[in-house]
Amino acid sequence: MANTPVFIGISGLRRASVRDLIAATEAWLAVPKPFIWTASADEILEKVRRVPVALGRITA
């Protein structure tokens, strides 16, 4: 049981074999869902405009 792949949602995948990942991907794609925008174009563009400001604050 220790080697059994553990899935915790789509983004919470802990460990799985390539075969398991392919099967999960094929199952996900078998029932396609259209992408639905949740933000307006103006909201998206405003975030894009803020990127240079945000990147300017990052220090290495």
A tleap script that builds the chain and sets N, CA, C and O, in Angstrom:
source leaprc.protein.ff14SB
mol = sequence {
  NMET ALA ASN THR PRO VAL PHE ILE GLY ILE
  SER GLY LEU ARG ARG ALA SER VAL ARG ASP
  LEU ILE ALA ALA THR GLU ALA TRP LEU ALA
  VAL PRO LYS PRO PHE ILE TRP THR ALA SER
  ALA ASP GLU ILE LEU GLU LYS VAL ARG ARG
  VAL PRO VAL ALA LEU GLY ARG ILE THR CALA
}
set mol.1.N position { 0.820 -1.200 0.000 }
set mol.1.CA position { 0.000 0.000 0.000 }
set mol.1.C position { 0.867 1.268 0.000 }
set mol.1.O position { 0.398 2.336 -0.393 }
set mol.2.N position { 2.114 1.156 0.434 }
set mol.2.CA position { 2.976 2.331 0.494 }
set mol.2.C position { 3.308 2.874 -0.879 }
set mol.2.O position { 3.551 4.073 -1.016 }
set mol.3.N position { 3.326 2.024 -1.909 }
set mol.3.CA position { 3.649 2.471 -3.257 }
set mol.3.C position { 2.418 2.864 -4.064 }
set mol.3.O position { 2.537 3.192 -5.244 }
set mol.4.N position { 1.245 2.837 -3.451 }
set mol.4.CA position { 0.029 3.210 -4.142 }
set mol.4.C position { 0.029 4.708 -4.394 }
set mol.4.O position { 0.248 5.489 -3.467 }
set mol.5.N position { -0.216 5.128 -5.648 }
set mol.5.CA position { -0.259 6.567 -5.924 }
set mol.5.C position { -1.349 7.247 -5.109 }
set mol.5.O position { -2.449 6.715 -4.954 }
set mol.6.N position { -1.039 8.399 -4.604 }
set mol.6.CA position { -1.995 9.152 -3.803 }
set mol.6.C position { -2.347 10.426 -4.565 }
set mol.6.O position { -1.468 11.233 -4.870 }
set mol.7.N position { -3.608 10.604 -4.868 }
set mol.7.CA position { -4.065 11.798 -5.557 }
set mol.7.C position { -4.843 12.662 -4.581 }
set mol.7.O position { -5.756 12.191 -3.904 }
set mol.8.N position { -4.476 13.910 -4.519 }
set mol.8.CA position { -5.216 14.864 -3.685 }
set mol.8.C position { -5.620 15.991 -4.608 }
set mol.8.O position { -4.969 17.035 -4.636 }
set mol.9.N position { -6.677 15.795 -5.357 }
set mol.9.CA position { -7.111 16.794 -6.326 }
set mol.9.C position { -6.132 16.881 -7.483 }
set mol.9.O position { -5.114 16.190 -7.511 }
set mol.10.N position { -6.460 17.744 -8.439 }
set mol.10.CA position { -5.606 17.896 -9.609 }
set mol.10.C position { -4.284 18.549 -9.238 }
set mol.10.O position { -3.235 18.083 -9.685 }
set mol.11.N position { -4.293 19.606 -8.442 }
set mol.11.CA position { -3.052 20.311 -8.134 }
set mol.11.C position { -2.325 19.715 -6.934 }
set mol.11.O position { -1.179 20.080 -6.671 }
set mol.12.N position { -2.953 18.824 -6.218 }
set mol.12.CA position { -2.321 18.268 -5.034 }
set mol.12.C position { -1.792 16.868 -5.232 }
set mol.12.O position { -1.814 16.056 -4.307 }
set mol.13.N position { -1.325 16.581 -6.404 }
set mol.13.CA position { -0.791 15.263 -6.714 }
set mol.13.C position { 0.474 15.023 -5.906 }
set mol.13.O position { 1.428 15.794 -6.003 }
set mol.14.N position { 0.490 13.977 -5.123 }
set mol.14.CA position { 1.660 13.723 -4.281 }
set mol.14.C position { 2.673 12.847 -4.987 }
set mol.14.O position { 3.827 13.245 -5.146 }
set mol.15.N position { 2.266 11.663 -5.413 }
set mol.15.CA position { 3.210 10.814 -6.140 }
set mol.15.C position { 2.400 9.843 -6.986 }
set mol.15.O position { 1.362 9.332 -6.567 }
set mol.16.N position { 2.894 9.611 -8.157 }
set mol.16.CA position { 2.215 8.716 -9.073 }
set mol.16.C position { 3.190 8.312 -10.163 }
set mol.16.O position { 4.181 8.996 -10.420 }
set mol.17.N position { 2.892 7.199 -10.794 }
set mol.17.CA position { 3.727 6.766 -11.910 }
set mol.17.C position { 3.316 7.537 -13.157 }
set mol.17.O position { 2.269 8.183 -13.186 }
set mol.18.N position { 4.146 7.460 -14.174 }
set mol.18.CA position { 3.824 8.109 -15.441 }
set mol.18.C position { 2.524 7.529 -15.992 }
set mol.18.O position { 1.695 8.258 -16.536 }
set mol.19.N position { 2.350 6.224 -15.851 }
set mol.19.CA position { 1.115 5.565 -16.319 }
set mol.19.C position { -0.100 6.155 -15.605 }
set mol.19.O position { -1.132 6.398 -16.231 }
set mol.20.N position { 0.021 6.385 -14.299 }
set mol.20.CA position { -1.085 6.985 -13.535 }
set mol.20.C position { -1.370 8.409 -13.999 }
set mol.20.O position { -2.527 8.815 -14.105 }
set mol.21.N position { -0.309 9.163 -14.275 }
set mol.21.CA position { -0.492 10.539 -14.743 }
set mol.21.C position { -1.170 10.577 -16.105 }
set mol.21.O position { -2.042 11.411 -16.348 }
set mol.22.N position { -0.769 9.674 -16.990 }
set mol.22.CA position { -1.394 9.604 -18.316 }
set mol.22.C position { -2.864 9.234 -18.181 }
set mol.22.O position { -3.714 9.837 -18.836 }
set mol.23.N position { -3.174 8.255 -17.342 }
set mol.23.CA position { -4.570 7.841 -17.147 }
set mol.23.C position { -5.400 8.983 -16.561 }
set mol.23.O position { -6.535 9.205 -16.981 }
set mol.24.N position { -4.836 9.707 -15.593 }
set mol.24.CA position { -5.565 10.821 -14.987 }
set mol.24.C position { -5.792 11.933 -16.012 }
set mol.24.O position { -6.860 12.545 -16.042 }
set mol.25.N position { -4.790 12.193 -16.846 }
set mol.25.CA position { -4.918 13.224 -17.874 }
set mol.25.C position { -5.973 12.834 -18.898 }
set mol.25.O position { -6.798 13.659 -19.291 }
set mol.26.N position { -5.948 11.588 -19.327 }
set mol.26.CA position { -6.940 11.129 -20.304 }
set mol.26.C position { -8.354 11.175 -19.727 }
set mol.26.O position { -9.301 11.522 -20.432 }
set mol.27.N position { -8.497 10.828 -18.453 }
set mol.27.CA position { -9.816 10.901 -17.814 }
set mol.27.C position { -10.291 12.347 -17.726 }
set mol.27.O position { -11.469 12.634 -17.941 }
set mol.28.N position { -9.370 13.257 -17.409 }
set mol.28.CA position { -9.705 14.685 -17.313 }
set mol.28.C position { -10.136 15.221 -18.671 }
set mol.28.O position { -11.105 15.974 -18.770 }
set mol.29.N position { -9.414 14.832 -19.715 }
set mol.29.CA position { -9.706 15.327 -21.057 }
set mol.29.C position { -10.926 14.661 -21.690 }
set mol.29.O position { -11.465 15.167 -22.674 }
set mol.30.N position { -11.362 13.540 -21.137 }
set mol.30.CA position { -12.519 12.829 -21.692 }
set mol.30.C position { -13.806 13.633 -21.525 }
set mol.30.O position { -14.749 13.476 -22.300 }
set mol.31.N position { -13.837 14.487 -20.517 }
set mol.31.CA position { -15.018 15.312 -20.262 }
set mol.31.C position { -14.576 16.772 -20.324 }
set mol.31.O position { -14.370 17.400 -19.286 }
set mol.32.N position { -14.430 17.314 -21.530 }
set mol.32.CA position { -13.925 18.684 -21.651 }
set mol.32.C position { -14.896 19.717 -21.090 }
set mol.32.O position { -16.115 19.592 -21.214 }
set mol.33.N position { -14.327 20.720 -20.480 }
set mol.33.CA position { -15.119 21.828 -19.945 }
set mol.33.C position { -14.591 23.114 -20.564 }
set mol.33.O position { -13.378 23.313 -20.618 }
set mol.34.N position { -15.458 23.975 -21.022 }
set mol.34.CA position { -14.973 25.230 -21.615 }
set mol.34.C position { -14.363 26.130 -20.544 }
set mol.34.O position { -14.806 26.145 -19.396 }
set mol.35.N position { -13.341 26.875 -20.946 }
set mol.35.CA position { -12.743 27.840 -20.029 }
set mol.35.C position { -13.673 29.036 -19.920 }
set mol.35.O position { -14.117 29.576 -20.933 }
set mol.36.N position { -13.964 29.445 -18.710 }
set mol.36.CA position { -14.850 30.585 -18.473 }
set mol.36.C position { -14.040 31.688 -17.804 }
set mol.36.O position { -13.523 31.512 -16.701 }
set mol.37.N position { -13.936 32.823 -18.481 }
set mol.37.CA position { -13.223 33.968 -17.920 }
set mol.37.C position { -13.990 34.486 -16.715 }
set mol.37.O position { -15.212 34.628 -16.761 }
set mol.38.N position { -13.273 34.766 -15.642 }
set mol.38.CA position { -13.923 35.312 -14.447 }
set mol.38.C position { -13.555 36.770 -14.223 }
set mol.38.O position { -14.100 37.426 -13.335 }
set mol.39.N position { -12.634 37.273 -15.026 }
set mol.39.CA position { -12.233 38.675 -14.911 }
set mol.39.C position { -12.528 39.380 -16.231 }
set mol.39.O position { -12.507 38.772 -17.301 }
set mol.40.N position { -12.798 40.656 -16.128 }
set mol.40.CA position { -13.031 41.427 -17.348 }
set mol.40.C position { -11.688 41.733 -18.006 }
set mol.40.O position { -10.639 41.610 -17.375 }
set mol.41.N position { -11.726 42.125 -19.252 }
set mol.41.CA position { -10.504 42.484 -19.970 }
set mol.41.C position { -9.797 43.641 -19.265 }
set mol.41.O position { -8.569 43.661 -19.192 }
set mol.42.N position { -10.549 44.588 -18.756 }
set mol.42.CA position { -9.953 45.730 -18.053 }
set mol.42.C position { -9.198 45.286 -16.793 }
set mol.42.O position { -8.119 45.799 -16.496 }
set mol.43.N position { -9.774 44.332 -16.063 }
set mol.43.CA position { -9.110 43.829 -14.856 }
set mol.43.C position { -7.805 43.109 -15.207 }
set mol.43.O position { -6.796 43.272 -14.522 }
set mol.44.N position { -7.834 42.327 -16.260 }
set mol.44.CA position { -6.636 41.607 -16.694 }
set mol.44.C position { -5.557 42.590 -17.136 }
set mol.44.O position { -4.398 42.460 -16.742 }
set mol.45.N position { -5.930 43.562 -17.946 }
set mol.45.CA position { -4.961 44.542 -18.425 }
set mol.45.C position { -4.374 45.373 -17.287 }
set mol.45.O position { -3.198 45.732 -17.331 }
set mol.46.N position { -5.162 45.677 -16.286 }
set mol.46.CA position { -4.653 46.415 -15.136 }
set mol.46.C position { -3.585 45.594 -14.409 }
set mol.46.O position { -2.570 46.144 -13.982 }
set mol.47.N position { -3.801 44.304 -14.269 }
set mol.47.CA position { -2.805 43.446 -13.631 }
set mol.47.C position { -1.532 43.381 -14.467 }
set mol.47.O position { -0.429 43.375 -13.920 }
set mol.48.N position { -1.678 43.333 -15.782 }
set mol.48.CA position { -0.517 43.303 -16.668 }
set mol.48.C position { 0.275 44.600 -16.538 }
set mol.48.O position { 1.506 44.579 -16.552 }
set mol.49.N position { -0.409 45.706 -16.414 }
set mol.49.CA position { 0.276 47.004 -16.253 }
set mol.49.C position { 1.066 47.074 -14.955 }
set mol.49.O position { 2.071 47.781 -14.884 }
set mol.50.N position { 0.629 46.351 -13.923 }
set mol.50.CA position { 1.313 46.394 -12.624 }
set mol.50.C position { 2.544 45.488 -12.568 }
set mol.50.O position { 3.334 45.596 -11.630 }
set mol.51.N position { 2.725 44.610 -13.533 }
set mol.51.CA position { 3.835 43.662 -13.485 }
set mol.51.C position { 5.192 44.356 -13.423 }
set mol.51.O position { 5.997 43.990 -12.566 }
set mol.52.N position { 5.497 45.330 -14.273 }
set mol.52.CA position { 6.821 45.966 -14.171 }
set mol.52.C position { 7.070 46.594 -12.800 }
set mol.52.O position { 8.196 46.564 -12.304 }
set mol.53.N position { 6.056 47.149 -12.199 }
set mol.53.CA position { 6.207 47.743 -10.861 }
set mol.53.C position { 6.526 46.659 -9.846 }
set mol.53.O position { 7.418 46.821 -9.014 }
set mol.54.N position { 5.798 45.556 -9.917 }
set mol.54.CA position { 6.010 44.465 -8.975 }
set mol.54.C position { 7.394 43.845 -9.174 }
set mol.54.O position { 8.070 43.528 -8.196 }
set mol.55.N position { 7.817 43.670 -10.407 }
set mol.55.CA position { 9.131 43.091 -10.676 }
set mol.55.C position { 10.254 44.015 -10.241 }
set mol.55.O position { 11.334 43.556 -9.871 }
set mol.56.N position { 10.003 45.311 -10.286 }
set mol.56.CA position { 11.019 46.260 -9.851 }
set mol.56.C position { 11.302 46.179 -8.361 }
set mol.56.O position { 12.364 46.604 -7.906 }
set mol.57.N position { 10.360 45.636 -7.598 }
set mol.57.CA position { 10.518 45.527 -6.152 }
set mol.57.C position { 11.229 44.247 -5.740 }
set mol.57.O position { 11.618 44.109 -4.580 }
set mol.58.N position { 11.406 43.319 -6.654 }
set mol.58.CA position { 12.028 42.039 -6.320 }
set mol.58.C position { 13.542 42.225 -6.219 }
set mol.58.O position { 14.174 42.799 -7.106 }
set mol.59.N position { 14.104 41.728 -5.125 }
set mol.59.CA position { 15.557 41.777 -4.966 }
set mol.59.C position { 16.089 40.361 -4.940 }
set mol.59.O position { 15.459 39.466 -4.376 }
set mol.60.N position { 17.226 40.155 -5.536 }
set mol.60.CA position { 17.802 38.797 -5.611 }
set mol.60.C position { 18.527 38.433 -4.345 }
set mol.60.O position { 19.069 37.332 -4.239 }
savepdb mol mol.pdb
quit
